[in-house]
Amino acid sequence: MPVGKGESPFCPHCGTPQLFLALENQSVETGGEPAVGPDGTASTGTLPPPRPQQVEWKTAIRCAALVAGIGSVLSLAAMRVDVLSPVSLLWIMSASMITMALYQKRQPAAWIDVQVGARIGLVVGVCLALGLGAAVACAGLVARFGLHTMGNFDSQMAAQMQEAIHRSSTPVPPEMLGFVGSPEFRAGMMLGLFAFVSACLLVLSAVGGAFAGLLRTRRGPVV
């Protein structure tokens, strides 16, 4: 304690010291013995700093959402303009690589490797699946209840299913034939198709992200 304020580390009555310092709490610089860690190695006794986060998810999710949003808009435009179909397909197939490029541009010191690329690619696949599903659902609602232009789609889908049933060697009961043309069956078919497309997008995005991470692999953060 500072002596200038009239305070003393000794008892004013008996003179015994009032401050005690354990030897194990002394650092090496002050003459104490170095502490020993659980593995038997010498340690300073202080806790190590927290491990840096491997992926900056806030930036990664923003980049993935941006790329998925552009892909959804291109997919909707490709339904009306056939010329945009190759552009939309190319954008979706390279969405993970585009996202990794944006992520590295915004986080130049971020850790990048195959594992990080695959994890960000999975996020890109989820964003693509949600974005495309929402875009197609909204377009279908507008076309069915607003523009009333889904009649041709329903008739073509029913004709294809009827043809597939007639080609099948297994006999189909009459009640099944009636169920094939019902709206519930068409809704189930669309949900099954959406699940299949979503699974393909997840696999494609994860592989693309892993490849992009491999190309951009770093041994550690840039200093």
Secondary structure as the mmCIF struct_conf table of DSSP 4:
data_model
#
loop_
_struct_conf.conf_type_id
_struct_conf.id
_struct_conf.beg_label_comp_id
_struct_conf.beg_label_asym_id
_struct_conf.beg_label_seq_id
_struct_conf.end_label_comp_id
_struct_conf.end_label_asym_id
_struct_conf.end_label_seq_id
HELX_RH_3T_P HELX_RH_3T_P1 VAL A 3 LYS A 5
TURN_TY1_P TURN_TY1_P1 GLY A 6 GLY A 6
BEND BEND1 PRO A 9 PRO A 9
STRN STRN1 PHE A 10 PHE A 10
TURN_TY1_P TURN_TY1_P2 PRO A 12 CYS A 14
STRN STRN2 PRO A 17 PRO A 17
HELX_RH_3T_P HELX_RH_3T_P2 LEU A 23 ASN A 25
TURN_TY1_P TURN_TY1_P3 VAL A 28 GLY A 31
HELX_LH_PP_P HELX_LH_PP_P1 GLY A 32 PRO A 34
STRN STRN3 ALA A 35 VAL A 36
TURN_TY1_P TURN_TY1_P4 PRO A 38 ASP A 39
BEND BEND2 GLY A 40 GLY A 40
STRN STRN4 ALA A 42 SER A 43
BEND BEND3 GLY A 45 THR A 46
HELX_LH_PP_P HELX_LH_PP_P2 LEU A 47 GLN A 53
BEND BEND4 GLN A 54 VAL A 55
HELX_RH_AL_P HELX_RH_AL_P1 TRP A 57 ARG A 80
HELX_RH_3T_P HELX_RH_3T_P3 ASP A 82 LEU A 84
HELX_RH_AL_P HELX_RH_AL_P2 SER A 85 MET A 93
TURN_TY1_P TURN_TY1_P5 SER A 94 SER A 94
HELX_RH_AL_P HELX_RH_AL_P3 ALA A 95 ARG A 106
TURN_TY1_P TURN_TY1_P6 PRO A 108 ALA A 109
BEND BEND5 ALA A 110 ALA A 110
HELX_RH_AL_P HELX_RH_AL_P4 VAL A 114 LEU A 141
HELX_RH_PI_P HELX_RH_PI_P1 VAL A 142 GLY A 146
BEND BEND6 LEU A 147 LEU A 147
HELX_RH_AL_P HELX_RH_AL_P5 GLY A 151 ARG A 167
BEND BEND7 SER A 169 THR A 170
HELX_RH_AL_P HELX_RH_AL_P6 PRO A 174 VAL A 180
TURN_TY1_P TURN_TY1_P7 GLY A 181 GLY A 181
BEND BEND8 SER A 182 SER A 182
HELX_RH_AL_P HELX_RH_AL_P7 PRO A 183 LEU A 215
TURN_TY1_P TURN_TY1_P8 ARG A 216 ARG A 216
BEND BEND9 ARG A 219 GLY A 220
#
